[in-house]
Amino acid sequence: MKEEKKEIKYDVVIIGAGPAGLGAAIYASRSNLSTIVFEKGLVGGQIVQTAEVENYPGFDETVSGYEIVSKMQAQALRFNTKIVQEEVTAISPEGLCKIIETDSGTIYRAKAVIFCAGAHPRKLAVPGEQKFTGRGVSYCATCDGALYRGKKVAVIGGGDSAVEEAIFLTKFAEKVYLIHRRDKLRAVHAIQHRAFQNSKIEYIWDTVVKEIEGDNVLKNLVLYNRVTGNTSNLAVNGVFIYIGIIPHNELIESSVELDSEGFILTDKYRHTNIPGFFAAGDIIHKVLRQVVTAVSDGATAAFSAEKWIEDNLDHFK
């Protein structure tokens, strides 16, 4: 006879232990909701790879992403959050409850779920990209732009984000090279117009990056012109890559309402179209993806989950 699996019950299950997930955990646990966080990789998410963060409130000097996340994790644990390094393999509804299965074979039952699985930038997948990430290679001008005051940087891409961030970087950099694989930009006309009016931006058309070089930090981009077939070098201090963002929506893409790019649609309370299912951080449809906005999303989602549980207490008895 097959033994029936035991369900472990929690008020709130949070999927993803980046800033959004940890922010949600702090608020949920502090409200005396039994809370568990699942993380399949490293606690902290992508921000752990960032060596210097200048714009997180409360820090007078630059701080590493690892240090920020470590403090968040310690705070969540102090409020009795349980953090488990397991991968969630399935989420299914049972009435208003949610059934969560993990790769360990364990089954959890939750009153509310907060989905904070995040997203990741599309990579160039060229030699040197991984080696110099955080040491010249960046995917966020808002995060790292101020580190390049008076220096030369490149932006890869031709869409709205790439062009907008190139304009933003001219506030700090001496020179911004915008490298695009085609002979014209894809950004909307209004953004293009602003960029073409900016004398600090120089365009390198029909070109792709073949390799990223340096010693301890990035120093050079090896470029390949797709029309002429010529290879050249471009000396820069940093490169910002904007060729797309990929949301980690595999678990929920068939059930939760998404936008055209695969990001989760929520209301202002971070509630999705599924009762008791909330989302926060980089996985949701929004304008700004930063540590501070992720933490804010998480706090909002946890607060909303608490109110939703209270409103449905009779169902859970």
C-alpha positions as YAML, in Angstrom:
chain: A
units: angstrom
residues:
- id: 1
  name: MET
  ca: [0.00, 0.00, 0.00]
- id: 2
  name: LYS
  ca: [1.40, 3.39, -1.04]
- id: 3
  name: GLU
  ca: [2.03, 5.71, 1.88]
- id: 4
  name: GLU
  ca: [0.12, 8.98, 1.63]
- id: 5
  name: LYS
  ca: [2.35, 12.03, 1.64]
- id: 6
  name: LYS
  ca: [1.99, 14.35, 4.59]
- id: 7
  name: GLU
  ca: [1.16, 17.99, 3.91]
- id: 8
  name: ILE
  ca: [3.00, 20.73, 5.79]
- id: 9
  name: LYS
  ca: [0.80, 23.76, 6.41]
- id: 10
  name: TYR
  ca: [1.83, 27.41, 6.28]
- id: 11
  name: ASP
  ca: [-0.08, 30.64, 6.16]
- id: 12
  name: VAL
  ca: [2.17, 32.06, 3.46]
- id: 13
  name: VAL
  ca: [4.48, 30.39, 0.97]
- id: 14
  name: ILE
  ca: [6.94, 32.67, -0.81]
- id: 15
  name: ILE
  ca: [8.70, 31.46, -3.94]
- id: 16
  name: GLY
  ca: [12.04, 33.17, -4.49]
- id: 17
  name: ALA
  ca: [14.47, 34.56, -1.91]
- id: 18
  name: GLY
  ca: [15.63, 37.70, -3.67]
- id: 19
  name: PRO
  ca: [14.92, 41.17, -2.25]
- id: 20
  name: ALA
  ca: [11.20, 40.88, -3.08]
- id: 21
  name: GLY
  ca: [10.86, 37.48, -1.42]
- id: 22
  name: LEU
  ca: [12.86, 38.48, 1.66]
- id: 23
  name: GLY
  ca: [10.96, 41.76, 1.94]
- id: 24
  name: ALA
  ca: [7.67, 39.83, 1.80]
- id: 25
  name: ALA
  ca: [8.98, 37.34, 4.36]
- id: 26
  name: ILE
  ca: [9.91, 40.07, 6.85]
- id: 27
  name: TYR
  ca: [6.46, 41.65, 6.64]
- id: 28
  name: ALA
  ca: [4.53, 38.37, 6.66]
- id: 29
  name: SER
  ca: [6.47, 36.80, 9.54]
- id: 30
  name: ARG
  ca: [6.37, 40.00, 11.58]
- id: 31
  name: SER
  ca: [2.57, 39.87, 11.25]
- id: 32
  name: ASN
  ca: [2.64, 36.44, 12.95]
- id: 33
  name: LEU
  ca: [1.86, 34.55, 9.77]
- id: 34
  name: SER
  ca: [3.69, 31.23, 9.54]
- id: 35
  name: THR
  ca: [5.94, 31.83, 6.52]
- id: 36
  name: ILE
  ca: [8.26, 29.71, 4.41]
- id: 37
  name: VAL
  ca: [10.47, 30.87, 1.54]
- id: 38
  name: PHE
  ca: [11.67, 28.53, -1.20]
- id: 39
  name: GLU
  ca: [14.81, 29.32, -3.19]
- id: 40
  name: LYS
  ca: [16.23, 26.95, -5.79]
- id: 41
  name: GLY
  ca: [19.51, 28.84, -6.13]
- id: 42
  name: LEU
  ca: [21.39, 31.34, -4.03]
- id: 43
  name: VAL
  ca: [19.51, 33.32, -1.41]
- id: 44
  name: GLY
  ca: [19.52, 36.92, -2.57]
- id: 45
  name: GLY
  ca: [19.06, 36.48, -6.30]
- id: 46
  name: GLN
  ca: [20.94, 38.55, -8.88]
- id: 47
  name: ILE
  ca: [21.82, 41.43, -6.57]
- id: 48
  name: VAL
  ca: [24.32, 39.14, -4.80]
- id: 49
  name: GLN
  ca: [26.54, 39.43, -7.90]
- id: 50
  name: THR
  ca: [26.68, 43.22, -7.64]
- id: 51
  name: ALA
  ca: [29.88, 44.40, -5.98]
- id: 52
  name: GLU
  ca: [28.82, 48.01, -5.42]
- id: 53
  name: VAL
  ca: [25.33, 49.40, -4.75]
- id: 54
  name: GLU
  ca: [25.17, 53.19, -4.42]
- id: 55
  name: ASN
  ca: [21.45, 53.91, -4.45]
- id: 56
  name: TYR
  ca: [19.94, 51.72, -1.72]
- id: 57
  name: PRO
  ca: [18.48, 54.03, 0.95]
- id: 58
  name: GLY
  ca: [20.21, 54.11, 4.31]
- id: 59
  name: PHE
  ca: [23.79, 53.47, 3.20]
- id: 60
  name: ASP
  ca: [26.05, 56.52, 3.02]
- id: 61
  name: GLU
  ca: [28.76, 54.64, 1.14]
- id: 62
  name: THR
  ca: [28.64, 51.95, -1.52]
- id: 63
  name: VAL
  ca: [27.68, 48.53, -0.23]
- id: 64
  name: SER
  ca: [27.77, 45.11, -1.87]
- id: 65
  name: GLY
  ca: [24.59, 43.37, -2.92]
- id: 66
  name: TYR
  ca: [25.65, 40.44, -0.76]
- id: 67
  name: GLU
  ca: [25.79, 42.63, 2.34]
- id: 68
  name: ILE
  ca: [22.32, 44.06, 1.73]
- id: 69
  name: VAL
  ca: [20.81, 40.62, 1.19]
- id: 70
  name: SER
  ca: [22.61, 39.14, 4.22]
- id: 71
  name: LYS
  ca: [21.00, 41.76, 6.45]
- id: 72
  name: MET
  ca: [17.58, 41.08, 4.92]
- id: 73
  name: GLN
  ca: [17.99, 37.34, 5.41]
- id: 74
  name: ALA
  ca: [19.07, 37.75, 9.04]
- id: 75
  name: GLN
  ca: [16.08, 40.00, 9.70]
- id: 76
  name: ALA
  ca: [13.65, 37.53, 8.12]
- id: 77
  name: LEU
  ca: [15.10, 34.67, 10.20]
- id: 78
  name: ARG
  ca: [14.81, 36.80, 13.36]
- id: 79
  name: PHE
  ca: [11.07, 37.00, 12.74]
- id: 80
  name: ASN
  ca: [10.94, 33.17, 12.42]
- id: 81
  name: THR
  ca: [10.76, 32.90, 8.64]
- id: 82
  name: LYS
  ca: [11.78, 29.46, 7.41]
- id: 83
  name: ILE
  ca: [14.05, 29.62, 4.35]
- id: 84
  name: VAL
  ca: [14.52, 26.39, 2.42]
- id: 85
  name: GLN
  ca: [16.75, 25.75, -0.59]
- id: 86
  name: GLU
  ca: [14.36, 23.61, -2.59]
- id: 87
  name: GLU
  ca: [12.90, 24.07, -6.04]
- id: 88
  name: VAL
  ca: [9.13, 24.38, -6.33]
- id: 89
  name: THR
  ca: [7.98, 22.04, -9.08]
- id: 90
  name: ALA
  ca: [4.21, 22.55, -9.02]
- id: 91
  name: ILE
  ca: [1.54, 24.88, -7.66]
- id: 92
  name: SER
  ca: [-2.12, 23.89, -7.80]
- id: 93
  name: PRO
  ca: [-5.29, 25.31, -6.23]
- id: 94
  name: GLU
  ca: [-7.52, 23.40, -3.86]
- id: 95
  name: GLY
  ca: [-10.42, 25.68, -3.11]
- id: 96
  name: LEU
  ca: [-8.83, 28.88, -1.85]
- id: 97
  name: CYS
  ca: [-5.77, 26.98, -0.61]
- id: 98
  name: LYS
  ca: [-2.67, 26.37, -2.70]
- id: 99
  name: ILE
  ca: [-0.81, 23.06, -2.88]
- id: 100
  name: ILE
  ca: [2.93, 23.43, -3.42]
- id: 101
  name: GLU
  ca: [5.21, 20.54, -4.39]
- id: 102
  name: THR
  ca: [9.02, 20.70, -4.29]
- id: 103
  name: ASP
  ca: [11.82, 18.68, -5.83]
- id: 104
  name: SER
  ca: [12.34, 16.91, -2.49]
- id: 105
  name: GLY
  ca: [8.90, 15.35, -2.88]
- id: 106
  name: THR
  ca: [7.46, 17.35, 0.01]
- id: 107
  name: ILE
  ca: [3.95, 18.82, -0.26]
- id: 108
  name: TYR
  ca: [2.97, 22.10, 1.38]
- id: 109
  name: ARG
  ca: [-0.45, 23.66, 1.84]
- id: 110
  name: ALA
  ca: [-0.67, 27.45, 1.96]
- id: 111
  name: LYS
  ca: [-3.43, 29.99, 2.47]
- id: 112
  name: ALA
  ca: [-1.59, 32.49, 0.29]
- id: 113
  name: VAL
  ca: [1.31, 32.35, -2.15]
- id: 114
  name: ILE
  ca: [3.63, 35.25, -3.02]
- id: 115
  name: PHE
  ca: [5.49, 34.57, -6.26]
- id: 116
  name: CYS
  ca: [8.89, 36.32, -6.39]
- id: 117
  name: ALA
  ca: [10.76, 34.18, -8.91]
- id: 118
  name: GLY
  ca: [12.31, 37.22, -10.60]
- id: 119
  name: ALA
  ca: [13.69, 37.67, -14.09]
- id: 120
  name: HIS
  ca: [17.11, 37.74, -15.67]
- id: 121
  name: PRO
  ca: [18.66, 39.84, -18.43]
- id: 122
  name: ARG
  ca: [19.20, 38.13, -21.74]
- id: 123
  name: LYS
  ca: [22.92, 37.51, -22.09]
- id: 124
  name: LEU
  ca: [25.19, 38.12, -25.05]
- id: 125
  name: ALA
  ca: [26.78, 34.72, -24.42]
- id: 126
  name: VAL
  ca: [30.24, 35.83, -25.50]
- id: 127
  name: PRO
  ca: [33.66, 35.14, -23.93]
- id: 128
  name: GLY
  ca: [34.37, 37.42, -20.99]
- id: 129
  name: GLU
  ca: [30.76, 38.35, -20.23]
- id: 130
  name: GLN
  ca: [30.45, 36.21, -17.13]
- id: 131
  name: LYS
  ca: [34.02, 36.89, -15.99]
- id: 132
  name: PHE
  ca: [33.54, 40.67, -15.97]
- id: 133
  name: THR
  ca: [29.96, 40.79, -14.65]
- id: 134
  name: GLY
  ca: [30.12, 43.23, -11.76]
- id: 135
  name: ARG
  ca: [33.57, 44.38, -12.94]
- id: 136
  name: GLY
  ca: [32.58, 46.34, -15.99]
- id: 137
  name: VAL
  ca: [29.68, 44.32, -17.37]
- id: 138
  name: SER
  ca: [26.30, 45.54, -16.13]
- id: 139
  name: TYR
  ca: [22.66, 45.06, -16.99]
- id: 140
  name: CYS
  ca: [21.36, 48.06, -15.07]
- id: 141
  name: ALA
  ca: [22.38, 51.65, -15.77]
- id: 142
  name: THR
  ca: [20.21, 52.95, -12.94]
- id: 143
  name: CYS
  ca: [22.13, 50.71, -10.54]
- id: 144
  name: ASP
  ca: [25.67, 51.23, -11.79]
- id: 145
  name: GLY
  ca: [25.75, 54.33, -13.99]
- id: 146
  name: ALA
  ca: [27.11, 56.65, -11.31]
- id: 147
  name: LEU
  ca: [30.18, 54.43, -10.98]
- id: 148
  name: TYR
  ca: [31.34, 55.57, -14.43]
- id: 149
  name: ARG
  ca: [31.65, 59.32, -13.92]
- id: 150
  name: GLY
  ca: [33.98, 60.79, -16.53]
- id: 151
  name: LYS
  ca: [34.59, 57.40, -18.16]
- id: 152
  name: LYS
  ca: [33.75, 55.76, -21.47]
- id: 153
  name: VAL
  ca: [30.99, 53.14, -21.63]
- id: 154
  name: ALA
  ca: [29.10, 51.18, -24.25]
- id: 155
  name: VAL
  ca: [25.44, 50.19, -24.41]
- id: 156
  name: ILE
  ca: [24.41, 47.10, -26.39]
- id: 157
  name: GLY
  ca: [20.94, 47.11, -27.94]
- id: 158
  name: GLY
  ca: [18.57, 49.23, -29.99]
- id: 159
  name: GLY
  ca: [15.21, 49.07, -28.23]
- id: 160
  name: ASP
  ca: [13.53, 51.52, -25.86]
- id: 161
  name: SER
  ca: [15.45, 50.36, -22.78]
- id: 162
  name: ALA
  ca: [18.86, 50.46, -24.46]
- id: 163
  name: VAL
  ca: [18.38, 53.94, -25.88]
- id: 164
  name: GLU
  ca: [16.81, 55.36, -22.72]
- id: 165
  name: GLU
  ca: [19.66, 54.00, -20.61]
- id: 166
  name: ALA
  ca: [22.24, 55.37, -23.05]
- id: 167
  name: ILE
  ca: [20.70, 58.80, -22.55]
- id: 168
  name: PHE
  ca: [20.71, 58.28, -18.78]
- id: 169
  name: LEU
  ca: [24.37, 57.30, -18.80]
- id: 170
  name: THR
  ca: [25.36, 60.59, -20.43]
- id: 171
  name: LYS
  ca: [24.69, 62.21, -17.04]
- id: 172
  name: PHE
  ca: [27.83, 60.49, -15.78]
- id: 173
  name: ALA
  ca: [29.98, 59.15, -18.60]
- id: 174
  name: GLU
  ca: [32.29, 61.20, -20.77]
- id: 175
  name: LYS
  ca: [31.27, 59.15, -23.82]
- id: 176
  name: VAL
  ca: [28.55, 56.59, -24.52]
- id: 177
  name: TYR
  ca: [28.84, 54.23, -27.49]
- id: 178
  name: LEU
  ca: [25.53, 52.73, -28.57]
- id: 179
  name: ILE
  ca: [26.22, 49.45, -30.39]
- id: 180
  name: HIS
  ca: [23.41, 47.91, -32.42]
- id: 181
  name: ARG
  ca: [23.39, 44.89, -34.69]
- id: 182
  name: ARG
  ca: [21.21, 46.67, -37.28]
- id: 183
  name: ASP
  ca: [21.48, 49.97, -39.17]
- id: 184
  name: LYS
  ca: [18.62, 51.66, -37.31]
- id: 185
  name: LEU
  ca: [17.17, 51.70, -33.80]
- id: 186
  name: ARG
  ca: [13.98, 49.93, -32.72]
- id: 187
  name: ALA
  ca: [13.15, 52.45, -29.99]
- id: 188
  name: VAL
  ca: [10.09, 54.66, -30.40]
- id: 189
  name: HIS
  ca: [10.66, 57.85, -32.38]
- id: 190
  name: ALA
  ca: [10.46, 60.22, -29.39]
- id: 191
  name: ILE
  ca: [13.24, 58.38, -27.56]
- id: 192
  name: GLN
  ca: [15.36, 58.18, -30.70]
- id: 193
  name: HIS
  ca: [14.98, 61.92, -31.22]
- id: 194
  name: ARG
  ca: [16.29, 62.66, -27.71]
- id: 195
  name: ALA
  ca: [19.23, 60.31, -28.22]
- id: 196
  name: PHE
  ca: [20.22, 61.78, -31.60]
- id: 197
  name: GLN
  ca: [20.22, 65.24, -30.04]
- id: 198
  name: ASN
  ca: [22.71, 64.13, -27.36]
- id: 199
  name: SER
  ca: [26.28, 64.88, -28.42]
- id: 200
  name: LYS
  ca: [27.76, 62.42, -25.91]
- id: 201
  name: ILE
  ca: [26.28, 59.41, -27.71]
- id: 202
  name: GLU
  ca: [28.12, 57.86, -30.65]
- id: 203
  name: TYR
  ca: [26.48, 55.12, -32.73]
- id: 204
  name: ILE
  ca: [28.16, 51.96, -33.96]
- id: 205
  name: TRP
  ca: [25.83, 50.34, -36.50]
- id: 206
  name: ASP
  ca: [25.58, 46.80, -37.91]
- id: 207
  name: THR
  ca: [27.89, 45.58, -35.18]
- id: 208
  name: VAL
  ca: [27.95, 42.87, -32.53]
- id: 209
  name: VAL
  ca: [30.27, 42.22, -29.59]
- id: 210
  name: LYS
  ca: [32.35, 39.08, -30.10]
- id: 211
  name: GLU
  ca: [34.41, 39.18, -26.90]
- id: 212
  name: ILE
  ca: [34.84, 41.18, -23.70]
- id: 213
  name: GLU
  ca: [38.44, 41.62, -22.54]
- id: 214
  name: GLY
  ca: [40.36, 43.01, -19.58]
- id: 215
  name: ASP
  ca: [42.48, 42.02, -16.60]
- id: 216
  name: ASN
  ca: [40.87, 42.61, -13.18]
- id: 217
  name: VAL
  ca: [38.29, 44.86, -14.81]
- id: 218
  name: LEU
  ca: [36.84, 45.28, -18.30]
- id: 219
  name: LYS
  ca: [39.03, 47.26, -20.70]
- id: 220
  name: ASN
  ca: [38.12, 46.34, -24.27]
- id: 221
  name: LEU
  ca: [35.30, 45.12, -26.51]
- id: 222
  name: VAL
  ca: [36.08, 43.09, -29.63]
- id: 223
  name: LEU
  ca: [33.57, 44.18, -32.27]
- id: 224
  name: TYR
  ca: [32.46, 42.54, -35.51]
- id: 225
  name: ASN
  ca: [30.78, 44.49, -38.29]
- id: 226
  name: ARG
  ca: [28.10, 42.28, -39.86]
- id: 227
  name: VAL
  ca: [28.18, 44.19, -43.17]
- id: 228
  name: THR
  ca: [31.90, 44.63, -43.82]
- id: 229
  name: GLY
  ca: [33.13, 41.57, -41.93]
- id: 230
  name: ASN
  ca: [35.77, 43.71, -40.20]
- id: 231
  name: THR
  ca: [36.86, 43.16, -36.59]
- id: 232
  name: SER
  ca: [37.88, 46.09, -34.36]
- id: 233
  name: ASN
  ca: [38.59, 46.97, -30.74]
- id: 234
  name: LEU
  ca: [36.76, 49.52, -28.59]
- id: 235
  name: ALA
  ca: [38.40, 50.65, -25.35]
- id: 236
  name: VAL
  ca: [35.74, 51.24, -22.68]
- id: 237
  name: ASN
  ca: [35.48, 51.09, -18.90]
- id: 238
  name: GLY
  ca: [32.05, 49.51, -18.85]
- id: 239
  name: VAL
  ca: [29.37, 47.92, -21.00]
- id: 240
  name: PHE
  ca: [25.62, 47.89, -20.33]
- id: 241
  name: ILE
  ca: [23.72, 45.08, -22.03]
- id: 242
  name: TYR
  ca: [20.07, 45.67, -22.98]
- id: 243
  name: ILE
  ca: [18.93, 42.92, -25.34]
- id: 244
  name: GLY
  ca: [15.89, 41.79, -23.35]
- id: 245
  name: ILE
  ca: [14.69, 40.54, -19.96]
- id: 246
  name: ILE
  ca: [13.40, 37.01, -19.43]
- id: 247
  name: PRO
  ca: [10.84, 36.49, -16.62]
- id: 248
  name: HIS
  ca: [10.98, 33.24, -14.65]
- id: 249
  name: ASN
  ca: [7.34, 32.41, -15.25]
- id: 250
  name: GLU
  ca: [7.59, 28.70, -16.17]
- id: 251
  name: LEU
  ca: [5.67, 27.54, -13.10]
- id: 252
  name: ILE
  ca: [2.67, 29.80, -13.58]
- id: 253
  name: GLU
  ca: [2.51, 30.88, -17.23]
- id: 254
  name: SER
  ca: [-0.54, 28.72, -17.98]
- id: 255
  name: SER
  ca: [-2.58, 29.92, -15.01]
- id: 256
  name: VAL
  ca: [-1.70, 33.52, -14.08]
- id: 257
  name: GLU
  ca: [-2.48, 36.47, -16.33]
- id: 258
  name: LEU
  ca: [0.67, 37.79, -18.03]
- id: 259
  name: ASP
  ca: [1.53, 40.75, -20.23]
- id: 260
  name: SER
  ca: [2.80, 40.33, -23.79]
- id: 261
  name: GLU
  ca: [6.39, 39.84, -22.55]
- id: 262
  name: GLY
  ca: [5.52, 37.20, -19.95]
- id: 263
  name: PHE
  ca: [5.54, 39.37, -16.82]
- id: 264
  name: ILE
  ca: [2.78, 38.87, -14.25]
- id: 265
  name: LEU
  ca: [-0.04, 41.39, -14.20]
- id: 266
  name: THR
  ca: [-1.06, 42.51, -10.70]
- id: 267
  name: ASP
  ca: [-3.25, 45.20, -9.22]
- id: 268
  name: LYS
  ca: [-1.82, 47.86, -6.90]
- id: 269
  name: TYR
  ca: [-2.09, 45.38, -4.00]
- id: 270
  name: ARG
  ca: [0.15, 42.93, -5.92]
- id: 271
  name: HIS
  ca: [-2.78, 40.52, -6.23]
- id: 272
  name: THR
  ca: [-2.90, 38.48, -9.43]
- id: 273
  name: ASN
  ca: [-6.04, 37.24, -11.17]
- id: 274
  name: ILE
  ca: [-5.99, 34.13, -8.94]
- id: 275
  name: PRO
  ca: [-7.49, 34.52, -5.43]
- id: 276
  name: GLY
  ca: [-4.78, 34.32, -2.78]
- id: 277
  name: PHE
  ca: [-1.95, 34.39, -5.30]
- id: 278
  name: PHE
  ca: [0.28, 37.47, -5.16]
- id: 279
  name: ALA
  ca: [3.43, 38.45, -7.03]
- id: 280
  name: ALA
  ca: [6.27, 40.86, -6.39]
- id: 281
  name: GLY
  ca: [9.64, 42.00, -7.71]
- id: 282
  name: ASP
  ca: [11.13, 41.69, -11.18]
- id: 283
  name: ILE
  ca: [8.61, 39.06, -12.27]
- id: 284
  name: ILE
  ca: [5.73, 41.56, -12.37]
- id: 285
  name: HIS
  ca: [4.75, 44.11, -15.00]
- id: 286
  name: LYS
  ca: [6.15, 47.47, -13.87]
- id: 287
  name: VAL
  ca: [8.36, 50.39, -14.86]
- id: 288
  name: LEU
  ca: [11.35, 50.18, -12.51]
- id: 289
  name: ARG
  ca: [13.23, 47.03, -11.50]
- id: 290
  name: GLN
  ca: [15.47, 47.90, -8.55]
- id: 291
  name: VAL
  ca: [16.23, 46.40, -5.14]
- id: 292
  name: VAL
  ca: [14.24, 49.13, -3.41]
- id: 293
  name: THR
  ca: [11.16, 48.59, -5.61]
- id: 294
  name: ALA
  ca: [11.41, 44.80, -5.20]
- id: 295
  name: VAL
  ca: [11.42, 45.14, -1.41]
- id: 296
  name: SER
  ca: [8.48, 47.53, -1.64]
- id: 297
  name: ASP
  ca: [6.56, 45.09, -3.85]
- id: 298
  name: GLY
  ca: [7.25, 42.30, -1.37]
- id: 299
  name: ALA
  ca: [6.04, 44.36, 1.58]
- id: 300
  name: THR
  ca: [2.86, 45.32, -0.29]
- id: 301
  name: ALA
  ca: [2.19, 41.71, -1.31]
- id: 302
  name: ALA
  ca: [2.68, 40.44, 2.26]
- id: 303
  name: PHE
  ca: [0.42, 43.15, 3.70]
- id: 304
  name: SER
  ca: [-2.24, 42.32, 1.07]
- id: 305
  name: ALA
  ca: [-1.89, 38.57, 1.72]
- id: 306
  name: GLU
  ca: [-2.44, 39.13, 5.45]
- id: 307
  name: LYS
  ca: [-5.64, 41.09, 4.77]
- id: 308
  name: TRP
  ca: [-6.81, 38.50, 2.24]
- id: 309
  name: ILE
  ca: [-6.29, 35.66, 4.75]
- id: 310
  name: GLU
  ca: [-8.18, 37.60, 7.43]
- id: 311
  name: ASP
  ca: [-11.08, 38.18, 5.04]
- id: 312
  name: ASN
  ca: [-11.26, 34.45, 4.26]
- id: 313
  name: LEU
  ca: [-10.62, 32.99, 7.72]
- id: 314
  name: ASP
  ca: [-13.93, 31.10, 7.78]
- id: 315
  name: HIS
  ca: [-12.87, 29.18, 4.67]
- id: 316
  name: PHE
  ca: [-9.60, 28.07, 6.27]
- id: 317
  name: LYS
  ca: [-11.06, 26.80, 9.56]
...
